[in-house]
Amino acid sequence: AALIGDFTPLHLTPTNPRQNGEKTKREEDEEQGNTEDPPIVHGMLVSSVFSSVFGTLVPGCVYRSQTLTFRSPARVGEAVTGRLEVIRARAMRGKGILVTCSTTISVGMDEHRDRDAFGEGNCNGQFERVCVLGEADVWLPGAMRTTASAGEENATQ
């Protein structure tokens, strides 16, 4: 919550005291043995996984746009998985390639908590809860130059 600056109660952990020093409802519940679901991670913070994946897989790419649909919350302590699938690639008049990808973030299902959540099976037969769906456009500025250079090298050998 502090990273984003949004102190909405659903984003607070039991250890985040209120400004006046009083205990949060979550802290009071834990003392009484009542347990709640962990706080929800901000959707935009979860979605930042896409930028990290693009930057790691394709250094030098330019992340141009992203649509997002938040289907289910990701909670503190859950491991998220980001997936990208290339839908289309278009040459940009000698200035690289614009790639459009479908984007998905999911977490493994917890059968006790997620019975009613949106879920899908993955290729490993495991069930996952889909948290974020979207589509991204990423520009690969050197892609055409690299392809052309490789072709020229092969022609001269």
KOLFINU-356045 format. One record per residue: residue in three letters; x, y, z of N, C-alpha, C in turn. Coordinates in steps of 0.05 Angstrom, whole numbers, padded with zeros to 5 digits, always signed. Example, Ala and Ser with C-alpha at 12.3 -4.5 7.8 and 13.67 -1.06 7.14 Angstrom:
REM KOLFINU-356045
ALA+00264-00114+00156+00246-00090+00156+00264-00066+00156/SER+00257-00045+00142+00273-00021+00143+00258+00001+00157/
END
This chain:
REM KOLFINU-356045
ALA+00016-00024+00000+00000+00000+00000+00017+00025+00000/ALA+00039+00025+00015+00057+00048+00017+00070+00054-00010/LEU+00077+00033-00025+00090+00037-00051+00072+00052-00070/ILE+00046+00046-00070+00027+00058-00088+00015+00084-00076/GLY+00014+00085-00049+00002+00109-00036-00028+00106-00032/ASP-00038+00082-00035-00067+00077-00032-00071+00060-00007/PHE-00082+00072+00013-00086+00058+00039-00114+00048+00043/THR-00128+00041+00021-00154+00029+00023-00151+00003+00039/PRO-00170-00002+00058-00167-00025+00076-00162-00052+00063/LEU-00172-00057+00039-00168-00083+00027-00139-00087+00018/HIS-00123-00066+00018-00095-00068+00010-00076-00068+00034/LEU-00087-00066+00058-00070-00064+00082-00065-00091+00095/THR-00041-00095+00105-00034-00119+00119-00040-00116+00148/PRO-00042-00138+00163-00048-00136+00192-00027-00119+00207/THR-00003-00116+00197+00018-00101+00211+00017-00072+00205/ASN+00000-00063+00187-00001-00034+00181-00020-00021+00201/PRO-00009-00006+00221-00027+00006+00241-00041+00030+00229/ARG-00064+00037+00240-00077+00062+00232-00061+00085+00241/GLN-00065+00108+00230-00049+00131+00236-00050+00139+00265/ASN-00073+00134+00279-00075+00142+00306-00065+00121+00326/GLY-00052+00100+00315-00040+00079+00332-00059+00057+00340/GLU-00085+00059+00332-00104+00038+00339-00098+00013+00321/LYS-00107-00010+00331-00104-00034+00316-00124-00035+00293/THR-00116-00047+00271-00134-00051+00248-00154-00073+00255/LYS-00176-00074+00240-00195-00096+00244-00182-00123+00240/ARG-00164-00125+00221-00150-00150+00215-00133-00158+00240/GLU-00119-00139+00252-00103-00145+00276-00121-00155+00299/GLU-00143-00142+00302-00162-00150+00323-00172-00178+00318/ASP-00180-00184+00293-00190-00210+00286-00169-00232+00291/GLU-00144-00227+00283-00123-00247+00287-00118-00253+00317/GLU-00120-00232+00334-00117-00236+00362-00139-00254+00373/GLN-00162-00253+00361-00185-00269+00370-00186-00296+00356/GLY-00167-00302+00339-00166-00327+00325-00181-00328+00299/ASN-00193-00305+00291-00207-00303+00265-00186-00297+00244/THR-00186-00313+00223-00167-00307+00201-00183-00299+00176/GLU-00171-00280+00162-00183-00270+00138-00164-00276+00115/ASP-00174-00271+00091-00157-00273+00068-00135-00252+00069/PRO-00111-00257+00059-00091-00237+00058-00100-00213+00042/PRO-00088-00190+00046-00096-00166+00030-00093-00170+00000/ILE-00107-00154-00015-00106-00155-00044-00083-00137-00053/VAL-00067-00147-00072-00046-00131-00084-00058-00112-00105/HIS-00049-00088-00107-00059-00069-00126-00057-00081-00155/GLY-00078-00079-00170-00079-00091-00197-00057-00080-00215/MET-00052-00054-00213-00031-00042-00230-00003-00052-00223/LEU+00001-00058-00197+00027-00069-00189+00030-00097-00200/VAL+00008-00113-00198+00009-00140-00209+00014-00139-00239/SER+00002-00120-00253+00004-00118-00282+00032-00109-00291/SER+00047-00098-00273+00074-00089-00280+00092-00113-00288/VAL+00083-00137-00282+00097-00161-00291+00102-00161-00321/PHE+00082-00151-00336+00084-00151-00365+00108-00135-00375/SER+00112-00112-00364+00135-00095-00372+00161-00109-00366/SER+00162-00122-00343+00186-00136-00335+00192-00159-00355/VAL+00171-00174-00362+00175-00197-00380+00184-00187-00407/PHE+00171-00167-00418+00179-00156-00444+00208-00147-00444/GLY+00215-00131-00423+00242-00120-00422+00263-00141-00418/THR+00257-00163-00405+00276-00185-00401+00279-00202-00426/LEU+00256-00209-00438+00257-00226-00462+00267-00212-00487/VAL+00261-00186-00489+00268-00171-00514+00281-00145-00506/PRO+00306-00145-00497+00319-00120-00489+00318-00100-00512/GLY+00312-00075-00506+00310-00054-00527+00283-00050-00538/CYS+00264-00067-00530+00236-00064-00541+00223-00039-00527/VAL+00203-00029-00540+00188-00006-00529+00159-00015-00524/TYR+00151-00014-00499+00125-00022-00491+00106+00001-00497/ARG+00089-00002-00518+00073+00020-00528+00046+00023-00516/SER+00032+00001-00511+00005+00003-00500-00003-00023-00487/GLN-00023-00022-00469-00032-00046-00455-00061-00041-00447/THR-00079-00060-00453-00106-00060-00443-00106-00080-00420/LEU-00123-00075-00400-00124-00093-00376-00153-00097-00368/THR-00159-00122-00361-00185-00129-00349-00178-00144-00324/PHE-00187-00134-00301-00182-00146-00275-00205-00166-00269/ARG-00199-00192-00270-00220-00212-00266-00221-00223-00238/SER-00199-00224-00224-00198-00236-00197-00174-00224-00183/PRO-00175-00220-00157-00152-00208-00143-00129-00227-00139/ALA-00105-00215-00139-00081-00229-00130-00076-00220-00102/ARG-00070-00238-00084-00067-00231-00056-00037-00232-00048/VAL-00031-00217-00027-00004-00217-00016+00004-00246-00010/GLY+00028-00253-00019+00039-00279-00014+00034-00299-00036/GLU+00017-00293-00055+00011-00312-00077+00032-00307-00099/ALA+00042-00329-00110+00060-00327-00133+00044-00324-00158/VAL+00050-00304-00174+00036-00299-00199+00052-00309-00222/THR+00038-00316-00244+00051-00325-00269+00042-00307-00291/GLY+00060-00295-00305+00054-00278-00328+00058-00293-00354/ARG+00039-00291-00372+00041-00305-00398+00037-00285-00421/LEU+00052-00289-00442+00049-00272-00466+00047-00291-00489/GLU+00029-00284-00507+00026-00300-00532+00024-00280-00555/VAL+00042-00283-00575+00042-00265-00598+00017-00271-00615/ILE+00002-00250-00620-00023-00252-00636-00016-00244-00665/ARG-00001-00223-00667+00005-00212-00694+00031-00196-00693/ALA+00045-00195-00716+00069-00179-00719+00067-00164-00745/ARG+00072-00138-00744+00070-00121-00769+00096-00105-00772/ALA+00106-00106-00797+00129-00089-00804+00121-00060-00804/MET+00138-00043-00794+00132-00014-00793+00150+00002-00812/ARG+00147-00003-00838+00161+00012-00859+00191+00016-00853/GLY+00205-00006-00848+00234-00005-00843+00242+00005-00816/LYS+00222+00009-00798+00228+00020-00772+00224-00001-00750/GLY+00226-00026-00757+00223-00047-00737+00196-00061-00741/ILE+00188-00075-00720+00164-00091-00720+00146-00084-00696/LEU+00120-00082-00701+00101-00078-00679+00088-00105-00674/VAL+00092-00115-00650+00082-00141-00642+00058-00137-00623/THR+00036-00150-00628+00013-00150-00610+00011-00177-00596/CYS+00009-00176-00569+00009-00200-00553-00016-00201-00535/SER-00027-00225-00531-00046-00228-00510-00030-00231-00484/THR-00040-00220-00462-00026-00221-00437-00045-00232-00415/THR-00034-00249-00398-00049-00261-00377-00032-00263-00352/ILE-00044-00257-00329-00031-00262-00303-00050-00280-00288/SER-00039-00301-00276-00055-00320-00261-00040-00329-00236/VAL-00055-00341-00217-00043-00353-00193-00055-00382-00191/GLY-00039-00399-00179-00049-00427-00175-00073-00426-00157/MET-00092-00444-00161-00117-00444-00146-00112-00455-00118/ASP-00126-00443-00099-00127-00453-00072-00155-00464-00068/GLU-00158-00490-00066-00185-00501-00066-00202-00492-00043/HIS-00190-00483-00021-00206-00474+00002-00218-00446-00003/ARG-00203-00429-00017-00211-00401-00019-00223-00395-00046/ASP-00216-00409-00067-00222-00401-00094-00244-00416-00108/ARG-00262-00429-00093-00282-00445-00106-00299-00429-00125/ASP-00305-00404-00120-00323-00388-00137-00308-00370-00156/ALA-00281-00370-00156-00266-00352-00173-00265-00362-00202/PHE-00258-00343-00220-00255-00350-00248-00230-00368-00250/GLY-00232-00391-00262-00209-00408-00264-00208-00422-00291/GLU-00184-00430-00298-00179-00444-00323-00158-00465-00319/GLY-00158-00486-00335-00137-00506-00334-00114-00496-00351/ASN-00089-00503-00342-00066-00496-00359-00056-00521-00373/CYS-00035-00518-00388-00025-00541-00405-00014-00563-00387/ASN-00008-00558-00362+00002-00579-00344-00021-00593-00329/GLY-00046-00587-00335-00068-00599-00322-00074-00587-00295/GLN-00060-00565-00288-00065-00552-00262-00086-00531-00266/PHE-00101-00525-00245-00122-00505-00247-00111-00479-00236/GLU-00117-00458-00251-00107-00431-00243-00130-00411-00242/ARG-00126-00391-00225-00145-00369-00224-00133-00346-00240/VAL-00148-00338-00261-00139-00316-00278-00145-00289-00264/CYS-00124-00273-00260-00127-00248-00247-00129-00224-00266/VAL-00113-00224-00287-00112-00202-00305-00110-00213-00334/LEU-00126-00202-00352-00125-00207-00380-00121-00181-00395/GLY-00108-00183-00418-00105-00159-00434-00091-00164-00460/GLU-00083-00142-00473-00069-00143-00498-00049-00120-00498/ALA-00025-00126-00508-00004-00106-00508+00008-00103-00536/ASP+00017-00078-00542+00032-00073-00567+00060-00066-00558/VAL+00079-00080-00571+00108-00076-00565+00122-00071-00591/TRP+00138-00050-00591+00154-00043-00615+00182-00054-00612/LEU+00191-00068-00633+00218-00079-00634+00233-00063-00655/PRO+00246-00041-00646+00258-00022-00666+00280-00034-00683/GLY+00296-00052-00673+00318-00063-00688+00312-00088-00703/ALA+00288-00098-00701+00281-00124-00712+00286-00126-00742/MET+00277-00106-00757+00280-00107-00787+00310-00105-00795/ARG+00324-00087-00781+00352-00083-00787+00368-00109-00782/THR+00362-00122-00759+00376-00147-00752+00370-00169-00773/THR+00345-00171-00781+00337-00191-00802+00351-00185-00828/ALA+00351-00160-00836+00364-00152-00862+00394-00157-00861/SER+00407-00150-00838+00436-00154-00835+00443-00183-00837/ALA+00427-00200-00824+00432-00229-00825+00430-00239-00853/GLY+00411-00229-00868+00407-00238-00896+00431-00229-00913/GLU+00441-00205-00909+00463-00194-00924+00488-00210-00918/GLU+00493-00218-00893+00516-00234-00885+00516-00260-00900/ASN+00492-00273-00900+00490-00299-00912+00495-00297-00943/ALA+00487-00275-00955+00490-00272-00984+00519-00268-00991/THR+00535-00255-00974+00563-00250-00980+00581-00273-00974/GLN+00572-00293-00960+00590-00315-00952+00592-00336-00973/
END
